[in-house]
C-alpha cells in the first residue's frame, strides 16, 4: 500500500513539474517557447521575397496567411513552404499543424476606371468652355431699353431675396446632416479585399439620399490599406476600394461629376499596424464633403 502511494505521489510530482515548465515562458517546452519556435520556422519558410507581400498570424499551431501574391504559383509555393516548416505538428511544442490561406489572394488586374484620362477629351471640353459666344451683338436701342428697366427694381425683388436666404439656410442644414451621417459609421474592408459588405452599402445609400437634397455638395473619397504586403500593391488596392464606393454611389443616383476618388495605400494609418485590430482599423474609406468653391 505504501509503495503504491509513493508511486502515485511520484507521478503527480512529475506531472506538476511538466505543467510548470509549460507555463514558464523561460523554460524549453513552454507555450511562449513553442510560439517563438513556430514564428522562427514560419519566417524562415516565407523567405525574403515572399515576406514583402505575404503576412502571417499565429493561432496556437495554426498559421493564418494574408496578402496578395503576384500569381497563383507564387501563392501555392508560399502555402507549401509553410505547411512543411519543421515537419509535422505535435502537441504544444510541435511545428505547424495547419495553414489557413483564405486571406492570401492573387492580385487582381487594374480596373479600367483607374486608367489615365484621355487628354484629347479634356482639351476638347476646355475649348468648348472657353470658346467665345457666336451670338450677334444686340442693337443699341435694345441695350438702352434694358438699362432703363434695370433702373426700376421689380416688385418681386424682396421676395426673391427672402427665398434665396431660405434656400441658403436649408442647404447649410443639409450639409451638416450629410457630414454627421458620414461620420456616424465607418466603411471597412477585409484584408486584401475591395468588396463592400451589406452594412457599407446601407450606409452609402443613406449618404446618397441626403446628397440629393444638397445639390452643391460634392464628395472626395479616399481609400486606405494597412501596411501588410507590397507598397505598390497596397496603393493599387486602396484605389480599388475608393472606386468601389464611387461606383456604388453612382448606381443609386449620384452623378459621377459630384464624386472624386483616389487611393493612398498605407501612407496614412489611423493607428499602429502592429496588431490585427490595428490593421483592420487602417483598412478603410474616408469621405470629405466639399461645398461651394472649395
C-alpha positions in Angstrom: 0.0 0.0 0.0 2.8 2.4 0.9 4.7 1.5 -2.3 1.6 2.3 -4.4 1.1 5.6 -2.6 4.7 6.6 -3.2 4.4 5.7 -6.9 1.2 7.8 -7.2 2.9 10.8 -5.4 5.9 10.4 -7.8 3.6 10.5 -10.9 1.8 13.6 -9.6 5.1 15.4 -8.9 6.4 14.7 -12.4 3.1 16.0 -13.9 3.2 19.2 -11.8 6.8 19.8 -12.9 5.9 19.3 -16.5 2.9 21.8 -16.2 5.2 24.3 -14.5 7.7 24.0 -17.4 4.9 24.7 -19.9 3.6 27.7 -18.1 7.0 29.2 -17.5 7.9 31.3 -20.6 11.7 30.8 -19.9 11.5 27.0 -19.9 12.0 24.9 -23.1 8.7 23.3 -24.0 6.7 26.3 -22.6 3.8 27.9 -24.6 5.9 31.0 -25.2 8.9 29.0 -26.2 6.8 26.9 -28.7 5.3 30.1 -30.2 8.8 31.6 -30.6 10.0 28.5 -32.3 6.9 28.5 -34.6 7.4 32.2 -35.5 11.0 31.5 -36.4 10.1 28.5 -38.6 7.4 30.5 -40.4 9.6 33.5 -41.1 12.4 31.2 -42.4 9.9 29.4 -44.6 8.5 32.6 -46.1 11.9 33.9 -47.2 12.9 37.4 -48.0 10.9 37.8 -51.3 7.6 36.4 -50.1 7.8 38.4 -46.9 7.5 41.6 -49.0 3.9 40.7 -49.9 2.8 37.9 -47.5 2.0 38.3 -43.8 1.1 35.8 -41.1 -0.5 35.4 -37.7 -0.2 32.6 -35.2 -3.2 30.9 -33.6 -1.8 28.0 -31.5 0.0 25.9 -34.1 -2.1 27.2 -36.9 -0.6 29.8 -39.3 -3.0 32.3 -40.8 -1.7 33.8 -44.1 -2.8 37.1 -45.7 -1.6 39.3 -48.5 -1.5 39.5 -52.4 0.5 37.1 -54.5 1.6 38.2 -58.0 0.3 34.9 -59.5 -1.2 31.5 -58.4 2.1 29.7 -58.5 3.7 32.2 -56.0 0.7 31.8 -53.7 0.8 28.0 -53.8 4.6 28.0 -53.2 4.3 30.0 -50.0 1.5 27.8 -48.7 3.5 24.6 -49.4 6.6 26.1 -47.7 4.7 27.0 -44.6 3.0 23.6 -44.4 6.3 21.8 -44.4 8.1 24.2 -42.0 9.8 22.0 -39.4 8.0 18.8 -40.2 4.6 17.6 -38.9 2.9 19.4 -36.0 2.8 18.0 -32.5 1.0 18.8 -29.2 2.0 22.2 -27.7 5.7 22.2 -28.8 5.3 20.9 -32.3 5.7 23.0 -35.6 3.0 24.0 -38.0 -0.1 21.8 -37.7 -2.4 23.6 -40.2 -2.4 26.6 -42.6 -5.3 29.0 -43.2 -4.7 30.7 -46.6 -8.2 32.1 -47.2 -6.9 35.7 -46.9 -3.9 35.1 -49.2 -5.2 36.1 -52.6 -3.8 36.6 -56.1 -3.6 40.3 -57.2 -6.5 41.4 -59.5 -5.8 43.3 -62.8 -6.1 47.1 -62.7 -9.6 48.5 -63.0 -10.3 50.1 -66.3 -11.8 53.1 -64.5 -8.4 53.7 -62.9 -6.8 54.4 -66.3 -5.4 57.9 -67.1 -8.0 60.3 -68.6 -7.9 61.0 -72.3 -6.0 64.3 -72.7 -7.8 65.0 -76.1 -11.2 64.8 -74.5 -10.2 67.1 -71.6 -8.8 69.6 -74.2 -11.9 69.5 -76.2 -14.1 70.2 -73.2 -11.8 73.1 -72.2 -12.1 74.6 -75.7 -15.9 74.4 -75.5 -15.9 76.3 -72.2 -13.5 79.0 -73.3 -14.9 79.5 -76.9 -16.3 83.0 -77.4 -20.0 83.4 -77.9 -21.2 83.5 -81.5 -24.4 85.4 -80.8 -24.6 88.7 -82.7 -24.3 92.0 -80.8 -27.7 93.3 -79.6 -28.9 96.6 -81.2 -28.0 99.8 -79.4 -31.7 100.7 -78.8 -32.3 97.4 -77.1 -29.3 98.0 -74.7 -30.8 101.3 -73.7 -34.2 99.7 -73.1 -32.7 97.1 -70.8 -30.8 99.7 -68.8 -34.0 101.7 -68.2 -35.8 98.6 -67.0 -32.9 97.7 -64.7 -33.1 101.1 -63.0 -36.5 100.3 -61.7 -36.4 97.2 -59.4 -39.3 94.8 -59.9 -41.9 94.3 -57.2 -40.7 90.7 -56.6 -37.2 91.6 -55.6 -37.8 91.4 -51.9 -39.5 88.0 -52.2 -36.6 86.7 -54.3 -34.1 87.8 -51.7 -36.1 86.1 -49.0 -36.3 82.9 -51.0 -32.5 82.9 -51.6 -31.9 83.4 -47.9 -34.2 80.5 -47.0 -32.5 78.3 -49.7 -29.0 79.1 -48.2 -30.2 78.1 -44.7 -31.7 74.9 -45.9 -28.5 74.0 -47.9 -26.4 74.7 -44.8 -28.6 72.4 -42.7 -28.4 69.7 -45.3 -24.6 69.9 -45.4 -24.4 69.5 -41.6 -26.7 66.4 -41.8 -24.6 64.9 -44.6 -21.3 65.3 -42.6 -23.0 63.9 -39.5 -24.3 60.8 -41.4 -20.8 60.2 -43.0 -19.1 60.3 -39.6 -21.8 58.0 -37.9 -20.4 54.8 -39.5 -17.1 53.6 -40.9 -16.6 51.7 -44.1 -14.1 48.9 -43.5 -12.7 46.0 -45.6 -11.4 42.5 -45.1 -7.7 42.0 -45.6 -6.7 42.2 -49.3 -10.3 42.8 -50.3 -12.1 45.8 -52.0 -15.8 44.5 -51.9 -18.4 46.4 -50.0 -20.4 44.4 -47.4 -24.2 44.9 -46.8 -23.6 47.3 -43.9 -21.4 49.6 -46.1 -24.0 49.6 -48.9 -26.7 50.6 -46.4 -24.5 53.4 -45.1 -23.8 54.7 -48.6 -27.5 54.6 -49.5 -28.2 56.9 -46.6 -25.5 59.3 -47.7 -26.9 59.3 -51.3 -30.4 60.2 -50.1 -29.1 63.2 -48.2 -26.9 64.3 -51.2 -30.0 64.5 -53.4 -31.2 67.3 -51.2 -27.8 69.1 -51.1 -27.2 70.0 -54.8 -24.0 72.0 -54.1 -22.3 69.1 -52.1 -19.5 67.0 -53.6 -17.6 64.1 -52.1 -13.9 63.4 -52.1 -13.4 59.6 -51.5 -10.0 58.3 -50.3 -9.1 54.6 -49.9 -6.6 53.3 -47.4 -4.9 49.9 -46.6 -2.9 48.5 -43.7 0.9 48.1 -44.0 0.9 44.4 -44.9 2.4 43.3 -48.2 4.0 45.3 -51.0 3.6 49.1 -51.1 2.8 49.2 -54.8 0.1 46.6 -54.4 -1.4 48.4 -51.4 -1.6 51.7 -53.4 -3.4 49.8 -56.2 -5.8 48.1 -53.7 -6.7 51.4 -52.0 -7.7 52.7 -55.4 -10.0 49.7 -55.9 -11.6 50.5 -52.6 -12.3 54.1 -53.3 -13.5 53.2 -56.8 -16.0 50.7 -55.3 -17.5 53.4 -53.1 -17.8 55.8 -56.1 -19.4 53.1 -58.3 -22.0 52.3 -55.7 -23.0 55.9 -55.2 -23.4 56.4 -58.9 -25.6 53.3 -59.0 -28.0 54.8 -56.6 -28.4 58.1 -58.4 -25.5 60.4 -57.6 -23.8 62.0 -60.6 -20.2 60.9 -61.1 -19.3 64.6 -61.6 -20.0 65.1 -57.9 -17.6 62.4 -56.8 -13.8 62.1 -56.9 -11.9 59.0 -55.7 -8.3 58.1 -55.1 -6.2 55.7 -53.1 -3.2 56.5 -50.9 -2.1 52.9 -49.9 -0.8 52.6 -46.3 0.7 56.1 -46.1 -1.8 57.5 -43.6 -2.6 54.9 -40.9 -5.1 55.8 -38.1 -3.3 53.5 -35.6 -0.3 51.2 -35.4 -0.2 48.3 -37.8 1.5 46.0 -35.2 -1.7 44.2 -34.2 -4.6 42.6 -36.2 -7.1 45.0 -34.7 -4.9 48.0 -35.7 -4.5 46.7 -39.3 -8.3 46.3 -39.5 -8.9 49.9 -38.5 -6.4 51.1 -41.1 -8.3 49.3 -44.0 -10.9 52.0 -44.5 -12.6 54.7 -46.6 -12.5 58.4 -45.7 -15.1 60.7 -47.2 -14.7 64.5 -47.3 -17.7 66.8 -48.1 -16.8 69.7 -50.4 -19.2 72.7 -50.9 -19.3 75.9 -52.9 -16.0 77.0 -54.3 -13.8 74.6 -52.2 
